[in-house]
Amino acid sequence: MFPSKAFLSILFVVLSSADASPLRPDAGKTTLSFAARVNARGAVNIAAADRARAQAMKQAGSMGKRAGRSSFSITNAVVTYTAQVGVGSPATEYTLLIDTGSSNTWLGANTPYNPTNTSVDTGNTVAVSYGSGSFSGELYTDTVTLSTHLVIAEQSIGVASNAEGFEDVDGILGVGPTDLTEGTVSDSDTAPTVTDNLYSQGFISTEALGIYFVPSAASDSAGELTFGGHDTSKITSPVTYVPLTTTYPASSYWGIDQSISYGRSTILSETAGIVDTGTTLVMIASDAFSLYQTATGAVMDETTGLLRITSSQYAKLQTLTFKIGGKSYDLTPNAQIWPRSLNADIAGSSDSIYLIVSDIGSDSGSGLDFINGYAFLQRHYSVFDTTNNQVGFATTKHTDDMSN
């Protein structure tokens, strides 16, 4: 399912220079850098893939805490992120997808699990369906190595005996809320996540995850993942936090409340939705999408599934503003378009201009009326804070980037 030409795959490669010893247990947080690329999928309709993910997340969330082991498609995402993770002692290295929208960590889809003297079979089974993929197998605890100095003891991991839809990766590194593991493991309410254990074992002082993305077409493609907080060197404003929404089904994920305006006109009144690294686009309720399409004058491009505008329409494009907790976060006109240098990778025309705002597939009032995906997150730093039940945002040097 994953093509050999992998774009936007995140690989942890070096430690951030922001902290001379970022991985000490008493350091309070640990920062890892990654390189970014984009998934070339040719004829895949990226809006349809994101919409299918959104609908599956709605269905799973509305059933409550992943009821019935149901999940959503991550393997169809145009934007994917992978980490090289060691498991066991001595460690075997596995390539795992990083996802804030799921929480089970598992492996064995391709590279077989290699038990060592740190491996313990709990006797429990684990199973998750990801829409277009799935896995099932045994639940183990084992030593998990994210770097030489960041070694987690007795981490819960799924070892797949059956896996479908994961052709070029070994599994998933789930960094979503712990509650998303409920109903996935036999004889257990939930399974501790990697972030849970980093906190409980003293590697980080706060159970939080900071994510710094960079626009795909920017000259500096390095991004950063910070466990335990955020990296102040990557932001150009203070991080402003908002509490997690209480509205279902958005509250089952990293859900927040926000409104959206185009220019001076509100297109989506304050409502609940989610922040999700596994979604490529900005997805908004159908009624809001209709208002956005009318305001921009865009037409639907059937091949890519994205709205298309002319050069003259782009010149008149207005700012898209997300009001979250009383603070406004902007997507400039350039931030609202797909990187033109990557048009061929979505089967688009090289001289066309496509918009990154898409229809979520249902009108507002569903309880999950928007998804702020990668297109939003590459312009704003995000912090997912489990300890304080909140999500935070800040501007970066790429907020007003013109690289698209």
N, C-alpha and C positions, 0 to 999 in steps of 0.2 A: 504494500500500500504506500510505502515511502519510496520516492524515486531516488535514483542514484545521485542525481543533481540536487543536493540538499542545500537550500538557501535558508536562512533564518533559523539555524540550529544553534542552540546556545551550548558552548562547551566551556567548562571551567578550566582556565589555563594558567592564571597567575594570581598571586595574592595581591590585594590592593596595597599600594605604598602609603595609604592614609594612616596606617597604624603599623609601626615597626614590628610588632608582635601581635597581630590581630587574632590569633587563634588560642591564646592562653585562656584557661578557664576564668581567670580573674579580670580579663580584659573587658567584660561586659557585652561585647558584640564581636562578630567575626565577619569580615568582608571578603568576598571572592569575586574575581573579575571573569567575564566571559566574552567570547567573540560572537558577533551576530551575523547571520546570513538569511536569505529568503528561500522558501520552498517552491521550486518550479513544478507546477502541476499541469501545465498546458491547458487542456480544455475544461478543467474542473471549475464549476461555477462557485466562486468563493463565497458569495452571498448566500447561496443555497446551503452550503456546508455550515456556515455560521448560524443560519436560521434553524437548521436541523438540530444543531447543538443546543440552541436556545430553547427550542420546544421540548427537547428531552430533559433539559434542566428544569424547566417549569413543571413538567409531569412528575419528575422524581422528587422535586422539592415540595410539591403540593401533597404528595403522599407522606411526607414527614421523614426527616432524618434518613434519607436514602432507603426508605421502606422497600422491602423485597429485593434488596441488593441491586437496585436499578441505578444506572449512572447515565453518562452521555458520551457522545463521540469526542475524543480528543485526537484520534488518529486521522480525522478528516481535516484538521486545522491546517490552514495555509501557513500559519506561523507556528513553528514548533521549537522547543528548547530541550537540549539534552545535556546531561551531566555524566561525567565518568565517575562512577562510584565503586569503591572497593568493598567487598563483602567477604567475611571470614578472616582467619589468621593462620597462615599467610593469606592475603587478600586476593580474590579473583576480581578483575575489573569488569563492570557491566555498564552499558550505555542506557541510561534511563531518561525518559521524558520528564521534564519538570512541569508541574501543574498546580496552580493555586485553587483550581476548581474541583480537585479531588484530593483525597487524603491517605489512601492506601499506598504503601510502598511495596512493590513486588518486582520479581525478576524471573528469568527462565524462558522468556518467549523465544529466544534464539540461543544465546550462550547458556549451556546447562549450568545449573547450580552445583557448586563444588563444596560439599560440606567439609568442615575442618573441626578441630577440637573445641571451637567456640560456638559451633552450630547446635541448636537445641530444637528438636521437633516438639511443638507444644501439644500435639495431638488434635488440634483444632483444624478445621478446614476454612478456606476463605474463597470468596467468589464475587466478582464484580462484572457487570455488563456495561460496555462503553458504546452502546448504539451499534456502530459498525465493527466493533471488536469486543473481546471479552477475555477473561482469564478465570481459572479456578485451580485450586491446588491446596497445599498444606501450609499452615502458618508456623513459621520458625521464629526464633530470636537468634540474632547473630551480631557480630561486631561489624559496624558499618564505618568505612573510612571515606571522608570527604576530602581530606588532605592529610599530609604527614602528621600534623599536629591536631587534627580534628577527627578523633576516633570515638564513635558512639558505641557504648557497650549495650548488649542485650536489646538491640532494636528489633521491633516486630517487623517481619518481612513476609510477604507471600511468596511461595515458591510454586510456580505454575507447572501443573501437569498437563493442562490444556490452555492454549492461548490462540486467539484468532485476531487478525487485523494488525499485527505488530511485526512487519516484515524486516525492518532495518534497525529495530531497537530491541532491548531486552526486557523492558517493562516501564514502570512509572515511579518517579519520586514524588509522592504526594505531599504537598505543603499547604493544603487547605485546612479548614476547621476540623477539629477532631471528631465532631458530631457526624461528619460525612462518612465515617467508618462504621457507623451504627448499622446493624443488619447485614454486614458483610462477612463477619466472622462467627463461626459456630461457638456456642457456649461462652460468649463474651459480648458485653454491651458495645464496647468500642475497642479500638487498637491504638496505642500511643503512636503519634506521628514522629517524624524526625525532629521537627521543631519542639515538640513536647519533651523529647529526651535531651535535646541540647540544653533546654532550660533546667530540667530536673537534675541533670548531671553537672550543672554549674558552668557550662561553656558560655552561656549568655545570661544576662541579668533580667531581661524582659523577653517574654515569648512573642516576639515580633519579627517581621520580615520586611526589609526595605528593598525595593526593586527600582533599578535605574536602567531604562532602555534608551536606545539611541535610534533616531530615524534610519530606516534601512538604507537610504541613499546618502547619508551623511558621510563626511570624509573620515571621521573617527568612529569606527563601528563597535568599539568595545563597550560593553554594558557591565552591570554589577549587581550582585545579589548580596545583601547584608542581613545576616541572622543576628537578632538581638536589638535592632534599632534601625538607624539610618545613617548614611554617610554625609556629613555636613559639607564635604568638599564638592558634592555633586549637585547641590541645590542653590538656587538664587533667591529664595524666600524661605521664611520659616515654614515648617510643616504644620498645617492646620488640620486638626482631627475632627471627625464627626462620629457620633455613635452608630453602631450597626442598626439597621432598620428592624422594626418589629413586625413588618408586613410580610406575610407568607405569599409565595414561596421564596421570595428574595432573601428572607432571613435565614434560610437554610445554607446560604453561601456567604460570600463577602458582600453583603447587601447594604446599600445606603439609600437615602432619599435625596433627590435632586430635581431641579427644573432645567429646561433647556430653552434658550432663545436664539433666534437667528436675526442678526441685526438688532433692531429694537422690538421685534415681535416675539412673544412667547409661543413656541410651537409644542411644548410639553410642560404642563403645569406640574408642580412638585408631586412626585410619585416615587415608588420604590423600584429599584433595579439592582444590578450587581456590577462589581468590578472583576474582570476575568482575563488572565493572561492567555487563556486558551482560545479566546475569540479574536479573530483578526481585525474586524471592522468595529465601527460604532453602530450598534443596533438600537433602533428606537421604535416605539409603538407605531402601528400602521397609520393611525390618524395623524400623528406627528410627522411621520415620513411623508405623507401626502402634502402637508403644509410646506415641508422643506423642499420637496420636489417642485411644487408650484412657485415657491419664492425664488429658487435658483434657475428655473426654466429648464431644468435637466430632463433628458429622455432616458428611458431604460435601454441599456445595452444587453441584449439577450444572451450573448456569448459569455460575458463576464458576470452577468447578473448585477452589475453596478450601474449607477446613474452616470450618464455621460454629458459633459457640457462643452461648449465651444470656447475658443480663446477669448472672444469678446465677453462671454458670460463669466469666464474665470476672472477677467479684469474687473467685473462688477460684484464678485462674490463678497459677501459680508462675513463678519466674525460669527462663529458659533460659540455661544457661551453656556457653560455648565455651572449653575449656581448650586453649590454644595455647602450646607451649613452656614449660609450667609456670605460665603466667599465665592467669587467668580473665577472660573478657569476657562481660558479661551483656546479654541482651535482657530488659528488664523486661516485665511483662504488657502495658503500653501499647505497647511496641516490637514485640510479637508480633502486633498486630492491624493490619489494613489501615486507613488513614485513613478514618474514617467519613464525613467530608465529601466523600470521593471515591468512595463506593460506586456512585453512578450511572455513573461513568466505566468501571466494569468490569461493567455491567449488573446490579449488585447492588441489593438492597433498602435503602432509606435507613435503616431502623431495625434492620438486621442487623449482627452483629459477625463479621467474617471474620478468620481467622488467616493469617499470611504464611509459615508453614512448610508445605512441600509435598513430595510424593513424587517422588524423582528417577527412579523407574521400574525399579530393580533393587536386589537385596539387597546388603548390605555385603560387601566383599571383591572388588569389581570393579576396584579401583585408582583409582576416582574416585567416592567415596561421599558427597560433599557439595559444594555450591556455596554459598559465602557471597556472596550477591548484594547488590543495592542495599538491601534491607531490613536487612541487617546493617551495610553500609558507611555508611548514613546516621546510624548511632549510634556509629561508631568511625572515627577517622582511620586511613587506610591509606597505607603507603609501599611502592612496588614498586622494589626496588633491584637493578638489573642488575649493577652493579660488584661487589657483594659477595654476589650470589646469595642474596638474602633478601627476606622480606616483613616489614613492621613494622606494629604497631597501637598506638593510644593512645586514651584516652577524650577526649570533647569535652563542651562544655556541653550538647549534645543527647543524650548517652548515656542520661540519665534523663528526657528530655523527655516530657511528658504530652499532646502535641498531637494524637495519633491518636484 
